Amino acid sequence: MTAANRLDFRVDLWRNGFEELMMMNRFEGPGGREARIRYLDGDFQIASPGAYVRCAVTGEPILIDELKYWSVARQEAYVSAAVSLERELGVNPSLRKR
């Protein structure tokens, strides 16, 4: 391993550790607990205050301010549109044939 490769490795290691630390800190502290949400058509109500909810598929935390995808019927949050579609196709396999 050359000196340049070792430096790149150390920078990547530091950057990954820093990003993990920042993610961890985003959900800690007084408001760092999981919220309970009632999902409505085009809106949601906070039933129990918190900083985030968990994606029903991946388990990833989603900050309340970044929550964009959910199912009213299943009362579930999703981290992205792709994950939401994956869940919908898993629950309704007949949609794949369309």
C-alpha positions as CSV (number, residue, x, y, z in Angstrom):
1,M,0.0,0.0,0.0
2,T,1.5,3.3,-1.0
3,A,1.5,6.4,1.2
4,A,-1.2,8.0,-0.9
5,N,-3.4,4.9,-0.5
6,R,-2.9,4.9,3.3
7,L,-3.9,8.6,3.4
8,D,-7.0,7.9,1.4
9,F,-7.9,5.0,3.6
10,R,-7.5,7.1,6.7
11,V,-9.5,10.0,5.3
12,D,-12.3,7.6,4.3
13,L,-12.2,6.0,7.7
14,W,-12.4,9.3,9.5
15,R,-15.2,10.6,7.2
16,N,-17.3,7.5,7.7
17,G,-16.8,7.6,11.5
18,F,-17.7,11.3,11.5
19,E,-20.9,10.8,9.4
20,E,-21.9,7.9,11.8
21,L,-21.3,10.1,14.8
22,M,-23.3,13.0,13.2
23,M,-26.2,10.6,12.4
24,M,-26.1,9.3,16.0
25,N,-26.2,12.8,17.4
26,R,-29.2,13.8,15.3
27,F,-31.4,11.4,17.2
28,E,-30.0,11.9,20.7
29,G,-30.9,14.5,23.3
30,P,-34.3,15.6,24.8
31,G,-36.2,15.5,21.5
32,G,-34.3,12.4,20.3
33,R,-37.0,9.9,20.8
34,E,-39.3,8.2,18.3
35,A,-42.6,9.9,17.6
36,R,-45.9,8.3,17.2
37,I,-47.7,9.5,14.1
38,R,-51.2,9.2,12.7
39,Y,-50.9,9.2,8.9
40,L,-53.6,11.0,6.9
41,D,-54.2,11.7,3.3
42,G,-51.5,14.3,2.4
43,D,-50.8,15.1,6.1
44,F,-50.1,13.5,9.4
45,Q,-50.8,14.2,13.1
46,I,-48.3,13.8,15.8
47,A,-49.8,11.6,18.5
48,S,-46.7,11.5,20.7
49,P,-43.9,14.0,20.2
50,G,-40.5,12.9,19.0
51,A,-37.7,13.7,16.6
52,Y,-38.2,10.8,14.1
53,V,-40.2,7.8,13.0
54,R,-38.8,4.5,11.6
55,C,-39.2,3.2,8.1
56,A,-41.5,0.2,8.1
57,V,-39.4,-1.6,5.6
58,T,-35.7,-0.7,6.4
59,G,-36.0,0.3,10.0
60,E,-34.0,3.5,9.2
61,P,-34.9,6.6,11.3
62,I,-36.7,9.4,9.3
63,L,-36.6,12.9,10.8
64,I,-40.1,14.3,11.1
65,D,-39.1,17.3,9.0
66,E,-38.0,14.9,6.2
67,L,-41.0,12.6,6.3
68,K,-42.6,12.4,2.8
69,Y,-43.8,8.9,2.2
70,W,-46.3,6.9,4.1
71,S,-49.3,4.6,3.8
72,V,-52.6,5.7,5.3
73,A,-54.1,2.2,5.0
74,R,-51.2,0.5,6.8
75,Q,-50.2,3.5,9.0
76,E,-46.5,3.0,8.0
77,A,-43.7,5.5,7.1
78,Y,-41.2,4.9,4.3
79,V,-37.7,6.4,3.8
80,S,-38.1,6.9,0.1
81,A,-40.5,6.5,-2.8
82,A,-38.6,3.4,-4.0
83,V,-39.0,1.7,-0.6
84,S,-42.7,2.7,-0.6
85,L,-43.2,1.1,-4.0
86,E,-41.3,-2.1,-2.9
87,R,-43.6,-2.4,0.1
88,E,-46.8,-1.8,-2.0
89,L,-45.7,-4.5,-4.5
90,G,-44.9,-6.9,-1.7
91,V,-48.4,-6.4,-0.1
92,N,-50.2,-6.3,-3.5
93,P,-48.3,-8.7,-5.9
94,S,-51.1,-8.3,-8.5
95,L,-49.9,-4.8,-9.2
96,R,-46.7,-6.3,-10.8
97,K,-48.8,-7.7,-13.7
98,R,-50.1,-4.3,-14.7
